[in-house]
């Protein structure tokens, strides 16, 4: 387990910690999936949970506000970004601790949780996330575009106003630079 878990807004993260986070993401993603500057930019603008051991950041997760449309209904969703644990600390409970605190924040301030993962579905399922089974889209200025390549990686955390959301309905996010989901 980490020495400490802290929750903070993006504005409260120092330049030194931003650099430590970049190093964490590079180590955790190890080129297998990649983590670029667009991905980094997507993590800011919300709330972060940082797991520390001394001065070292060993785990991170962020939730940023995004409007997500399910069927015809828009939700004030919390979109999870930048989940990472140093490779040497993986499978030690750091990721679960970070996500547990982040999910408390998500439930307190959002209507639905959404994330995209390429390889860690089992980890998120153990925490209560469910695989989205409907088609995905991105909402662009010229209309909705299908994002079939993202279908298998989308997951949702249903609660409160989203508890009865149909996981087979169409889901859509608004366009942004880099990966839309």
N, C-alpha and C positions, 0 to 999 in steps of 0.2 A: 504494500500500500504506500501511497505518497505520504510525505511529511505533512502536507497541507493541501486543502482544496479551497480555492477562492473563486468567487463569482464577481464579475466586473463588466462594465460597459466597454465598448470599443474605445471610447474616448479616454478611458482610464488606463489603457495599455501603453506603457512607456515605449520609446524607440528601441531601447535595449531588449525589452520583452518581445517586441515585434520581430526583431532579428532572431531571438531564441525560438520563437514560433516558426519562423521560416526554416530554421535548421531542423526543428522537430518534424515538420511536414516533409522535408527532403529525406530525412532518415526513415520515417515511417512509410512513405510511399515508394521509396527505393527504386524509382524508375519503372516499376511494374505497371503502375496505373498513371503515374505522373501527377504532379501537383504544380501548376504554373502560376504566374502572377494574376491571371484572371481568377483562379481558384482562391488565391489569397485575398483578393479584393472582395470576393463573395462572402468571406467570413466576417468582414467588418460591417458595422451598422446595427449591431444588436448586442447580445449578451454572451459572455464567454465564461467557461469554467476552465480554470487552470489547475493542474495537479503539479505540485512542486516537490522536489527532493533537494533541499538546500536552495541554491540559486538556479538549479536546472529545472526547466519545464519538462516533465516526463509524460504529460497527457494534456489534451485539449479537446474541447468541443464548443461550438458556437450555435446560437439560434438567432436567426435574423427574420424580421417580419417580411412576409410576402403574401400577396393575394393569390390564392389558389382557387380555381373554379372547378367544382365537381358537378358534372351534369350542367345545370344552368345556375347553380348556387355558388356565389363567391364566399370564401372563408378568409378571415384574418388569420392566416396560418403562421406557424413558427416553422421555418425551414432550417434544418440542421446542416451545418457546414463544418468542414475542417476537423473532423473527428480523427484523432491520431494519438498513438502511444509509442514512445520510444521502443524499438524492437527488443531491447534487453528487458523491458518492463512489461511486454505483452503477456497476456495470460496470467497476470498476477492480481487482477482485480482493479487496476487503475482505470481501464476503460469503462467498466461497469460503474465505478464510483463517479467518474466524470459525467457519464450519461445519466445516472440517477439524479444528480443534482440539476443537470440541465433540463431533464424532463419535468422536474418540479417547477422550474421557471417557465417552461413551455406551457404547462397546464394552467399556470396562474395568469398568463398574459395573452394567450392565443386560443383560437377555436379548434384547431386541428394541427397535428404535427405531420410533417412530410420530410422525407430525405431520399437521396439517391445513393445506392451503394452498388458496387460492382462485384464485391466478393465476400462481404461480411454479413450476409442475410441471417445466418444462424445466430450470430451475436445479438443483432437487433431483435430477432424473434423472441429470444430468451427474455428480453426486456419489455415485451408486450407490443412491439411493432408488428404490423401485418403487411404481407406482400400485396401491392396494388395489382389487381387482375384485369382492370379495364384499359382501354387505349389511352395513350398520352398525347398531348398536343402542346404547342407553344403558340401563344397569342401574339401575332405580329401586326404591324400597321396595315398590312394587306390582307389580314385575315388569319384564321387558325391554320397551323401546319402540323401535320402528323409527325410525331417523334417516336416511331416504332422501336428504334434502337435503344430507347430508354425504358421501355415497358417493363422489362424483367428486373430492373434495379430499383424501381420506386417502391417505397414503403410508407405506411401511414400509421400514426398513433391517434386512435379515435377516443374521444372523451367529451363530456359535456355536450355542447351543441353539435358535435360531429359524431357522437356515439353510434348513431344509426346510419351513418354514411354507407352507401353501397360501394363496396370495393371493386365492383365490376363496371361501374359507371365511367364515363370519360372524365379525365382529369387534365387540367390545363394550367400552365404558368405563363407569366408575361416574359417577353423576350428580354435578354440581357447579354452583354458581351461574354464570350467564352461559352462554356457549357450552359445551356439554358436550364437544365435540371441540375 
